[in-house]
């Protein structure tokens, strides 16, 4: 083959020798030809799995080889030990261990990547031998790395084998990777417990050595850093904190060394974040003064703008305070120390500067406040009272701090921020908002009163010369709470509603928050409609400002949704301003869609006789524009305008439902709607010729057809049975569209109509005719080759699944070829596109469930069920994505429930084919799979597990863990 590692030979012919491996490695690393690189990589993977790898890996580790080759040798050793340990005879274990230790000593000075890989290999070997064949691996490793002395005093020139410093680093590397290899290995639970216990038994040896190295004046920074990393690694084994107390305390001394600071922080945080630490309360209490002792360093760092140091110390304080808050709260003799720690964390929350530009620390603390509050509120009531007395003032301070931290910088400074910084600040404010909402649970109405009093002073006291940021932050606090908490019974909300119109909204960010605050109070306004008159003009003033687009429109939409029954006196104003901004195109198209939804809610609640006139007034300018566009020749600009106007109509019809009843009003009490035809239907009937004209010109454009179908789809979903008068005309139009140029949106809209109208006698004829046209046209598409139309296949399958579910009698039509429909499902299951396959599986599940009641379907199944079984098995066996196996299981389970005897026959016939559905499964495994699924007709979970396991077998993945060792 062209990409063979040795010219003229194919991989099958090549011997897995050292020379061939080296040639392939040079090709992998240095050959510019990607095809040859890939060929070399595949061959090298096979070489690593071969028996010869136990021999050639040592030759590759020779000192005269380049690092890339040495690394491959070390990696091969690790793979052999990890995956093929059983191939090595027990009598060779000791030699392997000696060789590995020797090579680790040899590579202790580098290259680092080779040393690490050899250490991982020895660690993997130790895990295979502990405890029976290697009872004290750590002690043996420490002995093996003791510096060697000169051979004799007579020969003073004799030197240690290598640098003791390098030996020390190599030993630390080995001890670091040993727990890591244990953590990453795929081990049975019993074996994992056995190994954890054996390794924990060696911790005393490791701990003593690490303490000695960390305290020694002779230890280099490099050694101390490795000591810290080694401790982090062993902590992951849940070694008892009681046995590590002095070593963890020693780590605090490393914080004073700038070169060790980051690693020391990581180690301390890892050590004190283990949940098991709570067993050692005295150790945690002994660490408290050490953490509090960092407070001065924290304050200095914050003052100097040293973000790295503040970040690190904050992480330590939060790790201790958050992980162990409950157990530390319970130590009543030490309540002052824990309160000091909480205040230290509060200082971190209020670190000076704007997040994320001048500081990045404050965000680390937010989850701590959740945890502390949860723990306080989880105590019995009498204890709660005591804790609340101590911590409520802290939480009021926290609110002040959070509101300060949420403040925007000056407009000039904010304008200089990058878009990424602005987005991070936005997310940070969302986190603060969530925290404030949570804190309300502890502080309750007192918090709202506090915020209201402060806002009142700012807005009413002429002596107060507050910046806009102060007002914005207080409103932000209100909004955070009102967004998710029921504030309907708060006595401060009327006062707040009275204050809001006094706010000068000339600043955009303040105006935005004012709008969102009003929106968050929409439910309260629905219960107190008398207050709408003071608030709505402010929202409408915001509506005409492009910079307030999102906040003003979303607020208006919430008010129109929640307060629609009380908006009649303001309807004219809302409609006038809205029509004006729509005609002037002040807002982006997505906001215009929201605005139309708001107006749909508004119109829905107006007196029935008013709705049609106001609806005409609202949409006439847009219909006129659409009419004008329909007369023009198609071009890209026209297309976007048409899609935009159709989208606005869709949005309006999503919410415009004159028969939506106010909460609590029973349907029989509602005024009858039959006397007045639904205004949406009237408008649709009027514009239908215009829409047909547009479709005729843009028939080949999927986006325009989607937009047209979207108008009717939204209307059907909203109006439900009230849409009935449109069914005949729409069915005819859809049939014409689809017959001329088949596109998926027509199928999707038909599915919606089937869902609602297929059971209604007066519409069934129109629905049947439409289904027949769509089906015969789609089957023609399948005959011509459907691969170019996965969206049509998907929508077609979903449509017929819906028909089988809602109105299976439609499949009794003489005009509908059930056999061809079945074959189209088979073709769809073979598609590479996941959505099409899912839809086909749903179709067959529904199809099979109807076979007992419908002979025409049953006949097709008996004739072609084997083909279905074979196709599904092909997908299970690797022909389709693994994510689809669950859907294939549904089809097989349906087959098993509907026709078990036939399925048994089909399984026997299809699975006896050699290599089907995969060469990875044996005849015995296929037989076992057949028997398992045929036995299971009720337990869906067990059935799916069986199919999933068989699929993994077929793909050669069972037991692989889907990842490398």
N, C-alpha and C positions, 0 to 999 in steps of 0.2 A: 504493500500500500504506500501511497505517497508520503504519509505522515509517520511512517515507521521510524523508530529511534535509530535503527541501523539501516542504511540504504540497501534496498533489495530484499529486505525480509519483512514479513508481516508479523504483527505481535504474536500470533499463534506459534510462529516458528522460532521466536526469540527466546533464548534461555534467560532466566532471571539471575544473571551473573552480575558481579560488581561492575565489570566494564560496561555492560549494556545499561545498567542503572545509571552510571555516571554519564554515559552518552545521552540518555533520555533526559537527565537533569539539565545538562547543558542546553539541550533543545528546549526544555520547558522554560528556562530562565533567560536564554539569550537569542533564541531563534525568533526573528520578526514575524514569521508566517504563523498566523493564528491557528490554522488548521493543523499544522505540525505540532504546535504547542498543545492543542487539545488532545491530539493522538498520543503525545508523550505523557500527558497527565493521566489519561485513562490507563495506559500501560503501566505507569508507576503505581497506580492504585492497586492493580492486579499483582504487581511485584510485591507490594507491602503485605498482601494477603497470602502470598505463597510461603511454602515451608522453607525455601532458600533464604527468606528474609532474615531468619535467625542467624545466618552466617554472614551475609553481605553487609548487614548494618554495622558490624564492628570495623570492617575494612573502610567503610565510608567515614568513620570517626578518626581516621588516621590524621596525625598532626599536620601532614603536608597537603591536606585537601582544603579547598576553599570553604568558607563558612556555610554557604548554601548547601553544599554536599554533606558537611558534618551535621547540619540541622536536619536534613532528610534522614540521615542515619539515626539520630537521636529520636526523631518522631516515629520512625519505623519501629524502634525498640519499644516505645510507649504503646503503639498500636498492637504490637505482638503480645505484650504483657497484658494489655487491657482486654483484647478481644480473643486472643488465641492461646491463653494461658494453659488450657488443658492439653495443648499439643506438646508442651515441654515436659519431659520426664522429671520426676521429683528429684532424682539423683543429680540433675544439672542445676537445681535451684541455687545451691551454695556457690557454684562457680559463677553463675549469673550475678549474684549479689556482690561477690568480690570484684568482678569485672566492672560492674556499674559504679561501685564506690571508687575504684581506681580511676575510672574515666571522669567522675565528678571532681576528684582531686586534681586531675590533670587539667580540666577545663575551668578550674576555680577562678582563673584570671581572665577567662573569656574564651571565645565570644559569649556574651551574656545569653543570647537566644538559645545557644547549644546547651549551656549549663542548665538553664531553666528546664529545657525539655528532658535532659537526663535526670534531673531531680524529680520531675513529674513521673518519669518511668520507674525510678526506684520507689517513689511513694505508691504507685500503682502495684508494684510487686509486694511491698509491705502489706498492703490491704488484702492481697491474695493469701498471705501467709499468716497474718495475725489471727488468733493468738497461738494456734497449735504449733506451727512450724517456726514461728519467730515471735518469741514471747515478749522481748523488750527491744523493739526496733529503735526507739528514740535513744535509749542508753547506749546501744551498740553504735548508732550513728555518731553520737557525741564522742565516744571513745575513738572511732575511726578518724575523726577530724582533729584529734589532739596534735599540736605541732610536734614534728619529729626532731629529735636531738641529733647532733653530729655523731658519726659512727663511733669515734673514740677520741679521747683527749690527745692522743698521739697524732691525730689527723684533724687539726683545728680548721683546716680549709673545708672539711665536709660541712655542708649547709643543710638546713631543713629542705625537704623535698620541694617545697614551694613556700611562697609568702604566707605566714600565719594569718595575716590580715585577710588575704584572699580566701584562705581556708575557713576563717570565721564567717565571712560573708556567704560562702558556699553552703556551710552548715545551716545558717539562718534561712537561706533560700529553700533548702531541703525541708526544714522544719515548718516553713511557711506553706509550702505546697502540699504537705501531707494532709492537713485538715481540708484544704480546698479540693483535693482529689477525692477525699471521702464524701464531701458535700455534693460534688457533681456526678459521682458514680451512680449507676442504676443498680440498686441493691434491694434484695428482698428485705422486708421489715425486720425479720428475726436476725438476719445477718447484719443489718444496719445497727440494731441495738447492741449486738455483740461487739462490733467494731468500736462503736461510740464508747462503750464501757472500757474496752481495752485501751483506747487512746486516752481517755480521761485518767486512767491509772498511771499514765506516763507524764501527766501534766506537771507533777511536782518537780521532775527532772528538768523539764523545759523552763518552768517558772523560775526555779533557782538560777539557772544559767542566764536567763533574760535579765533578771534583777542585777546580777553581778555585772553584766555587760553595760547595762544602762547607768549604773552608779560609778563604773570605773572611769577614772580620769584619763586612762589610756585609750578608751574607746573613741573611734573617729565618729564624726557626724554620720557618715555612711553606715557604720555599724549600728549606731543608735536608731537610725531611721528603719533599718531592717528589723531591729528588735521590736519597734513599735508595730510594724506591719505583721510580724510574726504573732504578737499578742492578739491583734485583731483577728487573725486567721483562726487561732485556737479558741477565742471567745465564741466563735460560731458553733463550736461543739457543745456549748452550754457548760463549760467547765465552771465549777462553783466559784462565785465571786468571793466567798469566804477564803478560798485558797489563793486568790489573786489580789487580795486587798492591798498589800504593800506594793506590789508591782503597779497596780493602777494608780496608787498614790504617787509613785515615782514618776509616772507619766506627766503629772502636773508640773514637775520641775522642768520638763522638756519644753513647756509652753513659753519659757523665757528665752529660748533659743530661736531666733527668727527662721533659721534653716529647718528646724524640726517642728515649727508651730503647726503647720497644716496637718502633718502626719499624726502629731500628738492629739490634735483635736479629733481627727477621724477615729483614732484608737480609743480615746476616752468615751466618745459618743457611742461607739460600738459596744464597749464594755458595759456601760451603765444603761444601755437600752434593752438589754436582755430581760424579758419578762421574769425569768427565773431569779433575777437579782432580788426580787421582793422577799425571798426566803431569808435574805441576809440583811435585815433591817438595820442592824448595828453598823454594818459596813457602809450602807447608804448614808446613815447619819454621820459617819466619820468622814464621808466625802463632802458633806454639806459645807463645812467651813472652808474647804479647799476651793469649792466653786464660788462661795461668797467672797473669798479672798481675791478673786479675779475682778471684782466690781470696780476697783480703782483703775486697773489696767483697761477695763471696758470704757469707763468714763473718759480717760485720757485719749484712747483711740477714737472715740466718738467726736471728741473736741478737735482732734487733729485730722478728722476726715479719713482715718485709716479703716477702710471698709473691710479689708481682709481680717483684721484682728477683731473688730466688733462682730463680724459674721461668725467667726470661730468660737468666741466666748459665748455668744448668744446660743449657738448650737448646743454647747455643753450644758448651759443653764436650762434650756428647754428640754433636753434629753432627760435630765434628772427630774425636773418639775413635772413634765408631761407623762413620762412612762410610769412614774411612781406616785402620782398625785394623791391617790386615795390612801395608800399605805403611809405616806408622809403626813397627810391630814390627820390620820388617826394617832400620830405620836404627839399627844397633847402636851407632854413635857417639853416638846421642841417646837411649839407652835410659832414662837417668835422667829426662829431660824427659817422655818418654811415661809412665813409671811415676808421675811427679808428676801428670800429667793423669788417669791411672786413679784415683789416690788422691783427686783433686779430685771425680771422678764418684762415688767411694765415699762421699765426704762428702755429696754430693747425695742418694744413696740413703738415707743415715741422717739426713737433715734432721730436727731435733727436731720433735715434734708428732705428732698422730694424723691420718693420712690418712682422709677428705678434709676434716676439720673445721679442723685447725690448719695443714695444709700440703698442697700438691698437686703438689710437685716430684718426690718420690721415684719415683713411677710412671714418669716420663719415662726413667729410667735402665735399666729392667729389660731391654729388648732389647739394650742395649749389652753386658751381661754374657754373653748368648747369643753375640753376634757375636765378642767377644774370645775366648771359649772355643773357638768353632769354628775361628777363625784359628790359635790356638795348637796345637790338636790336628790341624790340617791340615799342619803342618810335618813334615819327615822326622824320624825317631825321635831322631837325635842332637841336632838343634836343639830338638826338643820338651823334652828333658831340661833344657836350659839355660833355656828359657822357663818351664817348670814350677817350676824352682827359684826364679825370681823371683816368679811370679804365684800359686803355690799358697797362700802365706801371705795374699795379698790375698783369695783366694776363701774361705779360712777366716774372715777378717775379715768378708767379705760375708755368710757364713752367720749370724754373730753379729748383724750389722746387720739382716738380713732377719727373723730371729726376733724381734728387738726391735720392728721395725716392724709385725710381724704381731700383736703383743700387743693385747688388748682394753684399753680404758680401764677405770676403776673402774665398777662396776655403776651407781652413781648418775649418773656422767657419761654412760655409754652409754645409759641410759634417757632422757636429755635430747636425744639425737640425733634428727634427723628420720628418717623411714622411707627417704628418698632417700639420706641420708648412710650409713645402715646398709647399704643395698643396694650403694652404691659401695665401702664398706669390705669387704663380702663378696667382691665381684668382685676387689678389690685383693689380698685374701688368696689367692684362686684364682691370680692372676698370680704371687704370691710362691711359692705351692706349685709351680707349673710351673717357676719358676726354680730352686728347691731340687732338684727332681727332675732338672733338667738339670745342675746343678752336681755332682750325685752322679757323673756320668760322668767328671768330672775328679778328684774327690777320693776316690771309691770307698768301700771298707769303712772307711777311716780316718774318714770323715764320720760313719757310723753309730756307730762306737766313741766318737767325740767326743760325740755327742748322748747316747749311753747313759751315759757316765761322768758327764756333767753331771746327767742325770735321777736317776741313782743317788745322787749327793751330795745332791740336793734332798730325796729321799724317805727316805734312810737316815741322813743325818747330823743328829743332834738339834741341832747348832749352827746349822744352816741354817734361817733363818726366812724362807722364800721366800713371795712372794705367789702366789696361784693362777695368775696370768697367766704366771709363769715356767714352771710345770709345763705349762700348756696350750700354750705356744709350743713347748716341746721335743717334746711329743707331736704337735703339728701338723707339725713338721719330719719326724718319723718317718713319720707318715701320708702326707705329701706324697711321700716317696720310695717307701714300700711300696706305694702305690696303683698305681704303673706299673712299678716295677723289680722284678725277681725277687729277693726277699731270702731265698729258701729256704736259701741256703748261708751266710747271715750268722751268725756265731757269737754275735752279741749279742741275737738275737731271743728265745732261751729266757730270757735274763735279763730282757728287757723284759716278756715275758709274766708272769714272776714278780713284776715290780715293779707292774704295772698294778693288781692287787687292793689294793695299799697306798694307792692314790690316793683321797682323800676327794672323792666326787663330789657334795657338797652344792651346789656352784656349777654352775648350769645350763650355762654355756658350756664350762666344763672337762669336765663330764659328757658333753656332746655330742661333744667331741673325743675323749674316751676311747672312746666307742662307735664313732666312725668309725675310730679307730686299730685297734680290735679287728676291725672289718669289713675293713680293708685287709690284715689278717693271716690272713684266712679260708683262703686257699690253703695257707699255711704250717701252719695248724692241721690241715688235712686230711692233711698229711704227718706230723704229730706229734700224733695224736689223744689221747695221754696228757695233753696240756696242756689239753684242753677242760674238764675238771672244775674247774679253778681259774678259768676265764674265764666260763663260761656263767652261773653264778649272778649275776655282775655285770650281764650283759646282761639277764637276767630281772628283776633289780631295777630296771633302767632302763625295762623294758617297762611297768611299772605306773605310770610317771610321765607324765602328759599332756605336760609340757614337753619330754620327751625322745622324743616320739612318732616323729618322722622318723628320727632317728639310731639309736634302739634297734631299731625294726622293720626298717630297711634292713640293719642289722648282723645281726640274727637271720636275715633272709632269705638273706644271703650265707653265713652259717655253715650253714644248712640245705641250701643248694644245694651248697656245696663239701664239706661234711663229713658228708653224709647217711648214708653207709655206716657211720659210727661213732657215730651219735647214739642208737642203740637204748637204751643205759643211761639216757639223759637224756630220752627221749621223753615219759615220763609227766609230768615236771616242766614241760617246754616246753608240752605240751598243756594242763595244768592252769592254768598262768599265762595262757596265750593265751585259753583259753575264758573265764577270769574277766574279763580286760580286754574281751573282745568282748561278754560279757553286760552288763557295767557301762557299756559304750559310752564308754570312757575316751578313745578315739582318734577322729580325723576319719574319715569314710567312706573316703577314698582310702588312708589308712594301713591301715585294716582290710582293704582289698583286698590290699595288700602282705603283710599278716600271713597271710592265707589262702593266698597263693602260697607263703610260707615253709612253712606247714604241709603243703601239697601235696608239696613236696620231702621233708619229713620222713616223711610217711606212705608215700611211694613206696618208701622203702628199708627199711621194716619187714618182718618176716616176713609172707608172704602171708596166713597164717591170722589174723594180728592186725589187718590193715588194715581190714577191713569193720567190726569191732567198734569200733575207735577212730574210724573215719569216722562211724559212726552216733552215737557219743558226742559228737563235735564238732558235727555239724550238726543234731542232734535239736532243741535249743532254737530254732534258727532256722526249722526246718521247722514246728515247732509254732506259732511266731509267724506264719509264712506261712499256715498253715491257718486260724488265727484271722482274719487279714486277709481271706482269701478269702471268709469267711462274711459280712463286713460290706459295707454298701453303698459303692460307689466314692466316694471324696472325695480331695482333694489330699494330705492327710496320709498316708492309706493308700497312695496311689500311690507317694510317695517311699520309704516303708518297704518296699513290695513290690520296687521297683527296686533298693533297697539290698541286700536279702537275695538277690535273684537275682544281683546283681553279685558278692556274696561267693561264691556257689556257682560262678559263672563263673571267678572268680580261683582258687579252689581246684582246679577241674578243669583249669585251664591248666597246672598243674605236677604234678598227681597222675597218675603213670603207673607202675604196678607193674612194667611190662615194660621200663622204662628200665634198661639194664645199666650196671654200673660200668665206668669206663674200662678198656680192655684185655681185657674179658671178651667172648669171641666169642659170637655169637648162639646157635650150636649148643651152647655150653657152659652157657648159662643154663638155669636150671630151667624146665621147661615150665609155661606159664601156663594151658594149656587145662584142667587139672584143676580149677582154681578160677576161677569166672566173675569177670570184672573188677569190682572193687567199685564203681567209678563207674557202670558199666552197671546193676548191681544197684540202686544208689540211684536212678538216673534212672528205672528201671522202676517203682520203688516210689512215686516222687513224681509220675510222669506224670499220674495222675488229678487230683492237686492242681493241677498246672500247667495242665491243660486247663480246669479250673474257673476259674482266674484269667483265662486267655485269653478264656473265654466272657464274662466280666464286663467285661473291659478291651479287647475286640477293636478298638474304634475309637481306642484310644490308642497312637500310634506308639511312644512311649518304652517302654511296658510290653511291647508286642510285640517291640521291639528287645531288651529285657532277657531275655525268654523265649528268643528265638532265640539270644541271646548265650551262654546256658548250654549249649545243644547245640552251637553253633558251636565254642566253646572245647574241648568234650569231643571232638568229631570231630577237630579239629586235633591234639589231644594223643594220643588213643588210636589214631587212624588205623583200621586194620582191626579192632582189638579192639572198636570201636564197633558192629560188624556186627549183634549181636542187637537193637539199637535201631532199625535202618533201617526195618523194616516199620511199627512203631508211629509213629515220627516222620514217615514219609512220609504216613501216613494223617492224622495231626494237621495237618501243614503244608497238605495239600490242603484239609482242612475249613476251616482258618483263612483260607486265601487265597481259596477260593471264596466265603466269606461276606463277607470284607472285604480286598481286595487291598492288601498293603503290601510295600515293598521288602525288609525283613529276611528274609521267607520265601524270596524269590528268591535272596538272598545265601547263605542257609544251604543251599538246594538246590544251588547251584553248588558249594559245598564237598563235598556228598555225591556229586555227579556226579564231581568230581575224584578221590575216593577209591574209590567203590564201583561206578561205571558199568561197569568191566571185570570185575566178579565175577558169575558166572552166577547164584548164589543170590539176588542182590539186584537184578538188572537189571529184573525184572518190576515190583518196587515203585518203582524209580527211573523207569521208563518211565511208569507210571500217574501218578506225581506230576508229571513233566514235562508230560504231556498235559493234566492239570487246570490247572496253572499257565499253560500256553501258551494254552489256549482261553479262560481267564478274562482273561488279559492282552490278548488280541486283542479281546475284548469291550470292554475299557477303551479300546483304541485306536479302536475303531469309534465309541465315544461321544464321543471327543475327549480325547486324552492330555495336552493342554497343561498341565493342572493337576497332572500327576503326572510331573515330570521324573525324580524318583528311581526310580520304577517303570520308566520307559523305560530309564534307565541300567542298573539291575540286570538287567532282562530281556535287554538286549543282551549284557551280560557273561555271563549264564547260557547263552545259546545259542552264544556264541563258545566257551565252555568245552565245551559238548556237542559242537560240531563238531570241537574239538581232541581230546577224550578218547574220545567215543563217538558218532561221526557216524551210526551205524546208528539211533540214536533218531529221526533225522529221516526215516527210511523208514516210520514209523508212518502207517497210514491215517488215524489220528485227528489227525494234525498237518498243518495247512494251511501248506505251505511258501511258497506265493504270498503269503498274508496275512502271514506272518512277514517276507518280503522287504519288503512295503509298510510294515510297522511299522518296519523299519530305515530306510527312506526318510524316514518322518515324523520319526524320532529324529535323523537327520542335520540336519534343518531346525530343531531346537530351538535357542533362544538360549543354553541352559545348556551350557557347555563339557564337563562330565563326560559328559553324555548323548551328545554328538556323538563324543567320543573312543571311548565304548563301542560306538556304532554303526559307527564306522570299523573297530574291531577285529573286530566281527561280520562285516562284509562281507569283510574280508581273509581270515578263516577260511572263510567261505562260498565265496569264489572258489577257494580252494586245494582244495576238495573237489569242485568241479564236474566235473572229468574222470572221477572215479570214481563219481559219483552222478547218473544221468540225471535224476532228479526235480529236482535243484538246477540242473542244466545247462539244462533246459527253461525254468525260470523266468528264468534269466539271459538266455537268447536272446530271450525274449519282453519282458523288462523291463529289460534292461541299458542301453538308451538312457536310460531314466528315471534310473537310478543315475548314469550318466555326467553327465547334465544337472544332477542335484542336487549332485554333487561339484564340478562346474565353477562352479556358482552360489556355493558356499561359497568356493572358491578366488578367485573374482572379486570378493569383497567382502561376500558374504552372511553370512559368519561371521568370527569373530575371526581375526586374523593368526596367533595362536598355534596354530591348528588346521591350518594349511596343510600341515605335515609329516604329519599324520594322513591328510589327503585324498590326499597324495602316495602313501601306502601303498596306498590303495584303487586309485588310477589305475595304479600299478605292477603290482598284482595283476591288474587287468583286462588290462594289456598283456602280461603273462606267460601268462595263461590263454586269452585270445581276442583276439589282436592284430588279426585281420582285422575282427572285429565292432567292436572299439574304434575302428579307423580309420573305419569307416562311421558310427558314432555321433558321433564327433568332428566329422566333416564335416557331418552333419545338424544338430547342435546349435549349432555355432559359426557356421553361415552366417546364423543369426538376427541381424538388425541390433541393435546395442546389447547383445548377450549375449556374455559374462557381465557386460560393463561397457562404458559408452560411451567409456572412456578408451583402448580398444585398437582398432586398425585391423584390417581384413580380412587384411592382409599379416602383421601380428603374430600373429594367431590361426592363420593357416596355418603360419607358422614354428614356433609353439609345438607344433602338432599333429605336425609332421614330427620335431621334436626328441624328443618323448617316445615316438613310435612307433619311433624308431631305437634307443632305450635300454631294454634288457630286463635287463641284468646289473648295471650300475654304479648302485647305489641312491643313492649320494651325489650323483652327477651328475644323476640323475633328479629328486631332491628340489630341487637348486639350480635346475633348469629351471622346475619348478612354482613355486618361491618367486619367481623373477624375474618370471614371468608374473603372479603374484598382485600383486606390487608395481606392475607396469604397469597392471593392472586398477584398482588403488586410486589411481593417480596419484602414487605415492610413489617410483618408481624414480629414483635419482640425487638424491633430496632429502636423503639423510642423516638422514631422519626429524626434522630440526630446522631451525630458522631459521638463516639465514646469520649 
